[in-house]
Amino acid sequence: MLNGVILFFMYVPLQTFFALVLAVVLNSRRVRGFRFFRALIFMPYITNMVAAGFTFQMLLNQKYGAFNVILDLFNIPPVSWLDSVWGARVSLCLLVVWAWLGYNMVIMLAGLQTIPHELTEAAVIDGATSTQAFFLVTIPLMRPVILFCVVLSTMGSFGLFAELVSLFPTRAAPGR
C-alpha cells in the first residue's frame, strides 16, 4: 500500500502535466504532422508490457544501459537503477509514465477539442493574453477531464502488476 501511495505521488502529477502539455501542443493546427505525433505518443500504450519492461531493463542496466552511458557523458557515476529501492521506484515511474502518457494525452486532447474556440477568442478580445486565456478559460473547463485522468491514474497506481513483473522478473518470482 505504501509503495502504491509513493508511486502515485511520483508519477501521477508528472504524467498529468505532460499529458496536458502534449495535448495542448498537438491540438494546435500549427504543428506540422500532428496526426503522426499523436499516433507516435499513443504507441507505447498499445505496446506489450513485457517487451517494454525488457527494453527498460536494458536501458537501465548499471554497466551498459543507455541512461548510465548518458550520465557518464556528464561525468556522473553510474546509478544502480534496478538494485536500490528508490532507483526501482524511479525506474517503475519512468516505465509507467512512458506507457500511459499517450492514453492520458488522448483523453486530454478529446477534452480540449470539446472547448469552443469562441470562448478563448472572447477572452483575447476582452484584453487577455493567450496565456491568461489558457489559464482562466481553458484550464477551468478542463478540470473534469483532468480529474478523470487523475482518478484513472490513481486506480492504476494501486493495480500495477504487469509493469512490476516485466521490469523486475527475478524479484517477482514465487519463493523469492
VEXLUMMAR-872281 format. One record per residue: residue in three letters; x, y, z of N, C-alpha, C, O, CB in turn. Coordinates in steps of 0.001 Angstrom, whole numbers, plus 500000, padded with zeros to 6 digits. Glycine has a CB too. Layout:
<rs>
alaXYZXYZXYZXYZXYZ;...
</rs>
This chain:
<rs>
met500826498812500000500000500000500000500879501264500000500597502237499300499056499991501217;leu501951501219500807502852502368500887503507502621499532503625503772499114503930502143501972;asn503929501577498847504542501755497528503544502325496528503923503122495670505096500424497013;gly502288501934496620501266502498495741501095503988495960500943504744495002499942501794495955;val501120504418497220500996505845497542502226506607497054502106507686496473500810506049499066;ile503406506041497293504639506698496850504650506823495327504973507883494790505884505912497336;leu504299505747494638504269505788493174503224506776492670503437507449491662503987504394492606;phe502095506863493370501073507833492999501654509250492996501479509996492032499873507746493961;phe502337509609494066502891510961494149504080511164493220504421512300492888503305511261495571;met504709510084492802505835510213491884505387510421490447505921511284489750506714508992491970;tyr504406509635489995504135509691488560502826510365488159502731510856487034504138508328488025;val501837510411489005500553510981488584500656512481488282500170512903487232499501510745489665;pro501256513302489138501374514728488764502216514935487505501870515747486646501987515522489917;leu503312514204487401504192514306486243503466513901484962503523514602483952505434513436486442;gln502797512781485020502090512274483850500932513181483455500716513420482267501580510869484114;thr500196513683484417499067514568484130499553515866483491498963516348482525498276514871485417;phe500620516419484030501169517652483473501633517444482028501264518212481139502337518153484337;phe502435516413481796502950516168480442501829515817479463501890516204478296503987515040480468;ala500813515094479918499691514766479040498953516028478620498566516164477459498728513795479734;leu498755516956479559498077518208479227498928519054478283498409519621477321497757519000480503;val500219519143478548501099519936477678501121519356476270500990520095475294502533519990478252;leu501285518044476154501305517421474830499967517579474116499930517800472906501658515940474947;ala498877517468474855497554517637474247497377519056473720496845519250472627496446517309475263;val497819520047474487497701521440474039498555521673472797498108522313471845498121522414475166;val499776521157472805500661521338471655500093520637470427500086521210469338502069520806471967;leu499621519416470588499127518660469444497709519042469040497226518601467997499181517194469746;asn497044519847469842495730520351469465495867521543468517494923521894467810494926520749470717;ser497034522152468507497280523300467654497436522846466205498083521836465927498530524067468123;arg496856523579465314496979523268463889498311523739463325498648523425462184495836523902463109;arg499067524487464115500358524994463657501422523906463626502437524048462943500814526131464545;val501199522830464357502176521744464405502030520907463139500963520360462860501987520863465687;arg503108520816462387503077520005461172503122518531461552503873518139462446504259520366460230;gly502344517740460896502327516298461146501761515939462503502197514964463114503711515742461026;phe500782516721462994500245516479464330499610515103464446499643514505465522499229517543464685;arg499034514585463370498449513236463426499524512179463649499319511222464396497677512931462132;phe500664512357462999501784511430463179502263511457464626502489510404465222502945511784462223;phe502421512656465197502909512770466570501884512231467568502263511645468582503243514230466895;arg500609512419467298499579511838468168499698510323468187499662509704469250498168512255467704;ala499840509733467017499972508275466924501271507811467581501282506792468273499930507819465447;leu502355508540467376503646508167467947503605508183469472504151507285470113504738509108467444;ile502974509180470051502897509279471505501934508248472076502100507818473218502467510684471920;phe500936507845471308499974506843471782500523505419471665500040504519472352498668506958470997;met501521505201470809502057503853470554502489503097471811502195501906471904503226503952469626;pro503169503712472782503567502929473960502385502297474699502542501249475326504334503809474915;tyr501221502913474634500047502360475316499656501007474740499179500138475469498869503326475216;ile499851500821473442499460499559472822500636498583472713500495497496472154498875499819471440;thr501796498976473248502960498100473248502813497043474342502284497319475419504260498916473450;asn503279495854474056503258494770475033504113495165476230505259495582476056503765493439474405;met503579495042477438504279495487478636505506494631478929506476495127479501503341495465479825;val505480493357478547506648492503478769507811492994477916508944493059478393506320491023478442;ala507543493337476669508597493866475795509093495210476310510293495484476277508084494009474346;ala508192496038476780508591497343477319509444497167478579510450497857478747507344498204477634;gly509051496262479449509831496007480657511222495490480332512199495912480950509111495014481548;phe511322494587479375512624494065478961513488495176478372514684495248478654512449492929477938;thr512889496037477559513621497162476973514110498106478061515251498567478015512738497920475970;phe513259498398479036513666499275480126514754498633480977515617499339481500512467499629480993;gln514732497296481129515817496616481839517145496878481145518155497137481799515550495099481925;met517141496812479827518374497059479084518786498528479163519972498829479295518203496639477622;leu517827499440479084518147500871479163518693501264480531519514502176480641516910501701478852;leu518236500574481570518599500927482937519713500060483506520014500156484696517396500831483819;asn520331499215482685521416498360483135522531499218483709522881500256483147521940497482481982;gln523097498768484851524097499591485534525386499739484731526019500793484773524412498998486887;lys525779498702484005527054498768483284526902499306481868527687500153481443527690497399483235;tyr525896498822481126525812499131479700524522499831479290524267500012478099525955497875478914;gly523716500220480252522445500848479920522611502249479354523543502971479710521570500900481136;ala521709502617478480521781503921477813521685505080478806522332506109478615520669504040476776;phe520891504926479855520763506015480829522095506275481535522475507430481729519671505684481864;asn522801505216481917524090505394482581525170505848481610526110506531482016524515504101483254;val525058505486480341526006505985479340525851507501479205526842508223479100525783505283477963;ile524618507973479208524371509420479138524890510118480400525479511196480319522857509703478955;leu524669509501481559525198510080482796526721510141482762527322511089483268524730509267484013;asp527340509132482164528791509090482068529329510233481203530435510717481444529238507748481501;leu528571510662480213528989511791479389529151513075480215529948513949479869527978512017478270;phe528396513175481296528464514341482178529298514062483430529218514789484420527058514777482580;asn530103512989483367530973512574484486530199512299485768530694512563486863532017513641484756;ile528985511770485633528184511360486780528335509852486906528184509138485914526669511782486624;pro528631509349488106528833507907488247527554507130487925526451507654488077529306507575489667;pro527706505869487478526523505082487124525607504859488325526058504752489465526944503738486540;val524327504793488039523309504603489064522785503172488946522529502683487845522145505651488920;ser522632502519490078522052501167490057520527501305490122519911501172491180522597500285491257;trp519954501574488966518528501875488869517660500765489420516697501032490139518154502140487440;leu517979499540489100517088498433489433517481497702490713516811496745491100517052497459488296;asp518549498131491374519022497410492557518745498131493870518833497516494933520489497163492437;ser518415499405493823518093500125495056516588500389495101515910500373494073518896501464495149;val516090500627496283514636500824496447514171502060495694513210501986494927514266500950497942;trp514835503198495897514405504423495227514702504381493739513942504921492935515079505632495852;gly515805503739493369516099503569491945515025502738491257514624503027490130517468502914491758;ala514562501693491955513493500860491399512194501646491273511457501492490299513273499619492271;arg511924502480492256510703503297492187510768504290491031509792504477490304510485504050493510;val511930504925490868512089505866489758511991505132488429511366505630487492513437506611489861;ser512597503959488337512538503155487112511096502772486776510662502881485630513400501888487259;leu510374502329487786508975501973487575508164503199487187507274503112486341508387501325488832;cys508463504339487797507781505594487454508030505950485996507100506339485290508254506742488372;leu509268505825485534509584506106484131508818505186483195508268505631482187511083505963483885;leu508784503903483530508072502936482695506580503240482636505977503192481564508292501521483221;val505991503549483771504551503819483811504216505109483066503232505159482328504061503909485267;val505023506148483253504775507400482527504908507164481031504077507630480251505754508512482985;trp505947506441480625506146506148479201504955505354478645504480505635477545507466505357478988;ala504481504375479401503425503501478894502054504169478862501263503895477960503353502259479732;trp501759505032479818500400505570479958500250507030479559499138507558479572499953505415481363;leu501338507688479208501263509099478834500364509312477613499555510240477591502665509643478551;gly500502508468476616499704508615475400498211508454475648497400509168475059500151507614474373;tyr497851507522476513496446507301476848495849508549477487494773509003477098496297506095477792;asn496558509099478470496064510312479125496071511503478184495202512370478269496899510627480355;met497055511550477279497099512640476312495876512605475399495306513651475089498385512567475481;val495472511423474970494298511303474098493040511767474828492192512430474232494126509844473614;ile492911511432476096491757511885476884491771513407477011490738514056476845491761511228478291;met492929513970477303493049515437477411492771516108476065492128517156476001494460515830477916;leu493258515496475009493032516041473669491541516052473334491035517010472750493808515226472617;ala490857514999473703489405514960473479488710516055474286487781516695473793488832513572473859;gly489154516269475515488585517338476332488854518720475742487974519581475744489143517264477742;leu490053518928475244490387520219474623489549520482473380489171521622473111491871520264474260;gln489261519441472632488507519625471392487029519875471632486309520248470705488672518420470509;thr486561519676472863485166519990473178484991521442473617483865521931473705484655519060474266;ile486094522129473891486014523531474323485835524412473089486670524377472185487296523954475129;pro484766525198473036484552526072471878485656527129471765486025527757472757483177526755471975;his486169527314470571487222528307470341486718529728470591487508530632470861487757528190468911;glu485411529919470502484840531248470703485100531764472113485250532970472312483345531223470428;leu485156530858473101485402531294474478486804531878474631486981532916475267485212530124475451;thr487787531218474054489158531721474112489286533013473311489953533952473747490146530663473584;glu488657533064472155488691534274471334488044535442472049488530536570471968487998534034470000;ala486945535177472752486275536240473502487171536774474612487202537979474860484956535729474092;ala487895535891475275488804536341476328489928537195475749490328538187476358489388535138477082;val490437536820474588491506537594473947490968538950473502491655539961473647492098536824472737;ile489763538986472968489151540253472550488925541166473752489039542387473644487816539995471822;asp488601540559474907488396541345476128489695541818476760489667542495477788487624540537477130;gly490837541474476164492105542005476649493025540997477305494109541368477755491839543076477600;ala492637539749477374493508538737477979494576538300476977494324538235475774492680537512478458;thr495750538006477481496769537426476615496423535963476371495543535413477032498191537569477242;ser497102535341475440496788533937475162497112533056476369496436532054476604497565533448473925;thr498143533425477135498475532670478343497385532842479397496985531873480041499838533120478907;gln496907534060479571495827534298480529494558533579480100493853533011480933495557535800480677;ala494265533600478814493084532892478312493208531395478570492221530731478889492890533157476806;phe494414530868478433494611529442478692494344529113480151493624528162480457496031529017478309;phe494933529909481066494782529602482485493420530002483059492975529416484046495864530288483260;leu492754530986482458491481531450483003490261530877482285489150530934482814491431532944482944;val490455530327481089489324529769480341489512528264480118488647527465480478489164530493478985;thr490634527892479529490830526501479134490991525578480335490315524553480421492041526384478235;ile491876525928481258492124525055482414490857524845483255490570523704483614493237525649483292;pro490082525894483586488846525635484340487868524719483593487182523907484214488157526950484661;leu487805524849482268486920523972481513487466522550481396486714521612481130486688524543480135;met488766522393481594489400521076481528489423520353482880489834519194482938490813521219481010;arg489000520991483942489069520378485272488399519012485354488985518101485940488441521291486277;pro487197518815484798486611517467484875487447516414484145487539515274484601485206517483484295;val488049516782483030488877515845482266490163515552483036490599514403483100489202516416480855;ile490767516580483615491976516387484412491673515504485618492456514613485947492554517746484868;leu490551515743486275490148514922487413489940513474486987490342512557487703488866515476488049;phe489323513258485840489119511908485322490451511202485114490596510037485485488333511951484009;cys491422511888484528492754511299484303493454511002485625494110509969485761493625512242483451;val493319511896486592493947511671487895493303510480488602494005509681489222493840512935488774;val491992510351488519491308509212489147491729507904488481492010506926489173489772509383489064;leu491778507872487154492228506663486457493665506319486824493986505150487035492104506841484941;ser494523507316486902495925507072487256496059506618488706496922505800489025496762508334487025;thr495215507144489577495232506726490972494864505253491090495530504493491792494273507586491806;met493816504862490410493425503450490429494529502590489828494798501490490311492102503237489659;gly495162503090488783496235502345488148497464502202489026498159501189488947496614503003486867;ser497752503203489868498945503124490709498818502035491767499832501538492257499206504466491376;phe497602501657492128497417500580493093497183499238492415497036498219493089496257500899494010;gly497147499230491103496924497992490367498060497629489439497863496874488487495669498093489584;leu499256498156489700500397497836488849500806496382489087501124495999490213501590498802489128;phe500795495607488065501292494239488168502178493899486977503329493495487148500125493248488261;ala501643494062485778502417493716484582503679494550484499504721494060484066501577493910483318;glu503595495801484908504757496675484873505837496190485834507019496167485491504352498107485212;leu505423495801487042506369495300488040507014493996487607508234493847487682505672495106489371;val506207493060487158506722491745486785507624491838485560508607491104485463505568490776486515;ser507308492723484634508138492825483435509441493572483692510438493310483019507368493513482331;leu509454494493484648510663495255484941511574494519485934512797494645485874510290496630485494;phe510977493766486830511740493022487857511337491546487831510733491085488799511497493627489287;pro511633490790486788511135489408486704511740488474487727511051487559488178511394488861485346;thr512989488651488117513593487719489088513100487983490498513056487066491318515118487821489051;arg512732489209490791512240489526492145510771489191492294510278489068493415512462491004492466;ala510058489040491180508621488770491253508321487283491243507163486883491363507902489441490103;ala509365486447491099509147485007491058508713484480492411509173484979493438510406484290490599;pro507821483463492441507369482905493721508540482308494502509451481726493913506287481831493487;gly508515482450495800509522481872496660510759482718496828511729482251497424509906480565496146;arg510774483931496335511956484800496469511706485874497476512582486702497726512336485427495134;
</rs>
